[in-house]
Amino acid sequence: MSQTRGRYDFCIGLVLAMSSSIFIGGSFILKKKGLLRLARKGSMRAGQGGHAYLKEWLWWAGLLSMGAGEVANFAAYAFAPATLVTPLGALSVLVSAILSSFFLNEKLNLHGKIGCLLSILGSTVMVIHAPQEEEVETLNEMSHKLGDPGFVVFATLVVIVSLILIFVVGPRHGQTNILVYITICSVIGALSVSCVKGLGIAIKELFAGKPVLKHPLSWILLLSLIVCVSTQINYLNRALDIFNTSMVTPIYYVIFTTSVLTCSAILFKEWQHMVADDIIGTFSGFLTIIVGIFLLHAFKDVNFTLANLPVSLRKDDRAANGTLLSTYDCFNHEEESSACLGEIQSTESLSARRNGSLSAF
């Protein structure tokens, strides 16, 4: 019965995590559209510290969409391990990439399509090999875990790094280095996930009729979550305003997911109960997602499709074999004649130079 209940909770968490990715992926597009409209109006941009986006309805629509996604994500953490829920955020990258091609004129080429398929494949592998976390059913147990020396050291380091990035590195390099603001969002996000997990346990106890509201940890977690999420929203807006959405989204995903996996491993000891096959499968799935996201965005400006793939292969083969385009091949295709003539002339000139002939000059 317990195993059946666990499988049922797992499926609920999986569906909620996928729904969350759809809402969050769409929120990036709505926010970016709102910020672009403000830039055209000449308002002070979020990257410069402005808050004019608070008057833009598209930005609020994106915020509401992200809120719906975060609520679904919040619920997912209550049913499934964080090591499963967080990596599935890759689906939000896919949604963002697809919608960007329609609404932000950011084209999805062949590399991007392969990246989407790899991200889906990696997500599937991670779902199959998802770890089982230690059961934490009460706030007292959560309080004991939060007081673990390993987690205390981790949380302290996160706070110190965040403060240095916010007050020292951010003012100097935030406008030019994409990693600054995204790193702030990501490392603080690891703490926000821990708060969400704790509040999920508190809500379960509340429905069970326990005096959760009298427990100080509930209010500490709620206050910490508000501070973390507010900071994330602020610096994510700055990153989106300054840099391209297709760059912000994948980098944020990789750093955020790595931070959450590290935090979950320290806090919930998820990796201690995994066999070697599941550990390898989890890492393989995560690395496959990272490769997919890299292909999705690293070559986004390259105009490369299946239609011109055979042409590229033919040119590579000819170059490898040392063969030249014949005059007949050039003039047989009128639209390519000028390009071919240029290639022939440049090749002949190169041959003359190699033979020591001055006639080419």
N, C-alpha and C positions, 0 to 999 in steps of 0.2 A: 504493500500500500504506500509506504514511504517512497519507494523507488518510482512508482507511478505518479505520485504527487510531484516528485522532483522533476520528472520528465515533462509534466504539464506546466510547471513553473518555468522550465527552460524554454518551452515553445512560446509561452506568453512573453517572456523577456526577449526572445528573438524577434517576434513580430513587432513589439514596441520599439526595439532598436532600429529595425528597418524603416518603420514609419518616421522615427525621429530623424533619420538621415535624409528622407525626402523633404521634410519641413525645413531642416537646417540648410540643405543644399539650395533650396529656393530662396531662403532668407538672404544669402549672400548676394544673389542677383538683385533682389528688391532694394537692399541697402545700397549697393553700388549704383543702381539707377538713380536713387534719391541723391546720393552724393554728387553724381555727375550733373544732375539738374541744378544743384546748388552752385557748382563750379561755373556753370554757364551763366548763372545769375550774378556772379561776382561776389558771392557771400564768402565770409572768412571760412577757409577750409578746415576740416577736422584735423588734418595733418599739422596745421599751424596752431592748434589749440582751440579752434572755434567750435561753437555748439549750435550753429544755425540749423543743423540737421534735425534738431528737435521740432522745427516748424514744418518739416517736409513729410507729407503723408506717406510717400513711398517708403521712406526710412522707417516710419512707424509700422507700416505693413510688414516690412522685413523683420522688425523687432518682434511683432506678434507671431510671425511665422517661426522665428527662432524660439520664441517662448513656448509655442506649441510643441516644437521639436524637443526642447529641453524638458518639458513636462513628460513627454513620452519617454525620453531618455532617463529621466528621474525614476519613472515607474519601472523601466527595464532593469535598472540597477537593483531594484528591490526583488527581482525574480531571477536574474541571471548573474554570473560572475562578471566582475569589471573587465577581466581579461578577454571576455567574449564581446561585451557590449561596446567597449571603446574602439577596438579595431574595426568594427562594423561601421564606424563613422566614415570609412573609405567610400561608402555608398553616397554620402553627401558630396564627396568630391566628384563622383561621376555625374550626379544630378546637376551640380554646379557647372561642370564642363559642358554638358549637353545643353542646358539652358543658356549658358554664355554664348554658345554658337548661334542661338536664335535671337537673343535679346541684346547682346553686347557686341555682336559682330566679331566674336573670337572664334575662328574656324577650328573645326575638329578634323584633323587630317588622318592619314593611315596610321601613323604612330599613336595618335590619340585613341583611335578605335581599338588598336591592339592593347593599349594601356588599360582601357575600360574592361576588356575581356580578362586581362591578367588580374585586375583588381577584384573582379567578381570571383575568379577562380581562387585567389588567395583568401578571400572572405569565406568561401565555401570550405576550404581546407581548415581554416581556423574554427569554424563552427563544428566541424567533425571532431577536432582534437581539443575542444574547449576544456579547460581545467575545472576541477571542483574545488571551490573555496571552503575554508573552515566555516562551520555553521556559527553564525552570530545572530542570536534571536532576541536578546535583551539589550537595553541601554547600558546596563552594568557590565555586560561582556564587551560591548563596544568601548566603554570607558577604560576597561582594562587593556584593550588592544591599543587605544590611542596613547596610553601611558607607557607602552613598550619602549625601552631605550632606543631600539633601532629606528622606530618611527619618529621619536622625539628628535633624534639627530637629523633625520631626513627632513622633517618639517622646518627645523631651525636653519638648515642649509638653504632650503627653498626660499624662506623669508629673507635671508641675508642676500642671496643672489638677486632676488626681485628688487629689493631696496637699492642695491648698487646699480642695477639696470635702469631703474626709474629715475633716480636722482643724480647719477654720475654719468652713465653711458648714454642714456636716452637723449638728454639735451644736446650732446655733442654729435652723436652719430645716428640718432633715430631717423633723421630725414634722408639719409643716404644708405644705410645698411638695413636690409629687409629683416635680418635676424633679430634685431634689438626688440622691437615691439612684439613680434611673434613669440619670442622666447619668454617675454613677460607673461603673455596670455597663457602659454603652454605650461610653464612650471607652476603658476598659480592654479591652473586648471586641475593639476594633480590633487591639490588640497581640496578644491571644490568637489571633486568626485568623492573623496572621503567623507565630506560633509553630507553629500547627497545620500550616500550609502547609510550613514548614521541616521539621517532624518527619515529614510525609508523604514528603518527598523522602528523608529519612534512612532511613525504613523500606524504601522502594524500593531504595535502595543496599544496605541490609542483606541483603535477599533476593537481591540480585545478587552477594553474597559479598564486598563491600567492607568494609574495617575502619572501619565507621561509629562503633563504640563508642570508638575511640581519638581521634575528632575532638572537640575541646572544644566546638564549636558545638552538637553534639547534646545535651550535658548542659546547656548554657546555655539552649537552647530548652525543654528539658523542665522545668527549674527555673522559668523564666519563665512557662511555661504553668500550672504548679501554683499559683504566686502569683496570676496573673491570674484563673484560674477560681475559686480560693478567695475572692478578693475579690468577684467577681461574685456568687457564691452567697450570701455574707453580706449584701450590700446589696440583692440582689433579694428575699431573704426579708424584709428590713425593709420594702421597698416594698410587697410583697404583703400583709404583715400590717397595715399602716396604711391602705392605699388599696384601692379596689375592683379586682378582677382585670381587669374590662373596661376600666379606665382604664390600668392598669399595662402590660398586654400591648401595645396599639397604640403607646403613647408609646415604650416600650422598643424596639419594632420599628423605628420611624421613626428614632430617634436612633442606634441601633446600626447599622442599615443604612447610614445616611449616613456614619457614622464608618468603617465597613469599606470602602465605596466610595472614600472619600477616601484611606484607607491603601493600598488596592490600586492606585489610580491612581498614587500616589507610588512604591510599592515595585516593582510589576510593569509599570508603564507600559502598562496595558491599553488606554488610550484613544488611544495614538499610532497604532495600526494600524487604527482604525475609520474607516469612511467616514461621511459626513454622515448618510446614511439610518439607519445603525445607531445612531449617537449620538442622533439624534432619537427613534428607536424605543425605545431604552433609557430615556431620560429620560421619554418619554411613558408607558411601561409603569410606571415607578416612581411617577410622579405619579398615575396611575390607581389604583395600589395604595393610595397615601396617601389619596386621596379615598374609596376604598372602605372603608378602615379608619375614616376619620372618620365616614362615614355609619353604619358598623357600631356605633359606640360613642357618638357625640355625642348621638344622639336615642334612646338605649336606654330612657329612662324615659318616652318619649312613647308612649301607647297608640294606635298608628295602624296599621290593617290595610286590606286591600283591601275588606273589608266596609263600613267607614265612609267610604271614599274618595268614593263618589257623594254621600253626604250632605254631606260637607265642600264638595264642588264646588257643590252646589245652594245652600248657604248663602252661599258666596262670590259666586255669580252674582246672587243676590237682593240682597245687600248692594251689589254694584257697580251694579246697575240701579236702586237706590233703592226697590225694591218691598218690600211688607210681607206677612207671612204673613196669610192670610185666616182669619177665625174658623172658616169651614168646614173649612179644612185642619187647623186645630188640633184641632177636636173630631172630625174624621174618624179620628184616631189617638189613642185614649184614653191610651196610655202616654206620649204626648208633650204632652198637653193642658196640664198645669201649666207646663211649660217654655215652651210657645208663649204662654200667657196672660201670663206674666212678660215675655216679649219684646214683646208688643203693648203692655202697660201702660208699659213703659220707653220704647218708641218714641213713644207718644202724649205722655208726659210731656216727652220731648225736643222734640217738635214744638211743644208749648205754650210751652216756654221760649224757643224760637227766635222764635215769633210775638209774644212779649212779653205773653202771657196769664198772669194770676195765678190763673186758675181751677185750674191744676194743683197749686197749693199749698194 
